[in-house]
Amino acid sequence: MHELSITQEMVNVIEEARRSAGEGAAVLKVKIKIGALTGIVAECVEKYYEILTEDTLLSGAALEFTKVPVKIRCGDCDSMHEIDEAVFICDKCGSTNTEVITGQELFIESIEVSEPEKE
């Protein structure tokens, strides 16, 4: 359910970008990065976006999601690799002294806005 409040914040940012483009501009595409550790479900964000932007100049924008895998770095052997499960163990040396490098991201990468209609 936290996708609703996150999507509302994204809508606020997207609307600000649209307004900055000029009166009558519309949002065409939004690229969003979601780290695997966030627990955010892209399909939920997409559905909430549809609901929150209905009958607005944000409506109908294509949402493009990029899932960022979990990557860890070993503090003992300094190797870095992706993991599929929430088991933070180095594949190379078996150490649990690891640091998460990627997988916690959640941000709008880009917003594509149309040119405002000229009268």
KAURZI-V600830 format. One record per residue. N is the residue number from 1. PHI is phi in whole degrees, 0 to 359 (NA if undefined). Layout:
BEGIN
n->N phi->PHI
n->N phi->PHI
END
This chain:
BEGIN
n->1 phi->NA
n->2 phi->292
n->3 phi->298
n->4 phi->297
n->5 phi->292
n->6 phi->294
n->7 phi->295
n->8 phi->299
n->9 phi->296
n->10 phi->297
n->11 phi->301
n->12 phi->299
n->13 phi->294
n->14 phi->296
n->15 phi->297
n->16 phi->297
n->17 phi->295
n->18 phi->296
n->19 phi->299
n->20 phi->295
n->21 phi->285
n->22 phi->122
n->23 phi->302
n->24 phi->90
n->25 phi->293
n->26 phi->236
n->27 phi->272
n->28 phi->262
n->29 phi->210
n->30 phi->230
n->31 phi->258
n->32 phi->233
n->33 phi->258
n->34 phi->231
n->35 phi->287
n->36 phi->299
n->37 phi->276
n->38 phi->287
n->39 phi->79
n->40 phi->282
n->41 phi->260
n->42 phi->304
n->43 phi->297
n->44 phi->292
n->45 phi->301
n->46 phi->298
n->47 phi->294
n->48 phi->296
n->49 phi->299
n->50 phi->303
n->51 phi->294
n->52 phi->288
n->53 phi->251
n->54 phi->306
n->55 phi->62
n->56 phi->234
n->57 phi->285
n->58 phi->267
n->59 phi->298
n->60 phi->85
n->61 phi->296
n->62 phi->281
n->63 phi->260
n->64 phi->242
n->65 phi->256
n->66 phi->241
n->67 phi->272
n->68 phi->264
n->69 phi->289
n->70 phi->277
n->71 phi->236
n->72 phi->239
n->73 phi->240
n->74 phi->278
n->75 phi->283
n->76 phi->265
n->77 phi->251
n->78 phi->64
n->79 phi->283
n->80 phi->228
n->81 phi->200
n->82 phi->278
n->83 phi->234
n->84 phi->263
n->85 phi->246
n->86 phi->280
n->87 phi->241
n->88 phi->269
n->89 phi->237
n->90 phi->295
n->91 phi->292
n->92 phi->278
n->93 phi->242
n->94 phi->83
n->95 phi->290
n->96 phi->260
n->97 phi->278
n->98 phi->238
n->99 phi->232
n->100 phi->284
n->101 phi->261
n->102 phi->224
n->103 phi->120
n->104 phi->253
n->105 phi->290
n->106 phi->201
n->107 phi->201
n->108 phi->276
n->109 phi->281
n->110 phi->201
n->111 phi->229
n->112 phi->260
n->113 phi->240
n->114 phi->285
n->115 phi->292
n->116 phi->298
n->117 phi->291
n->118 phi->262
n->119 phi->261
END
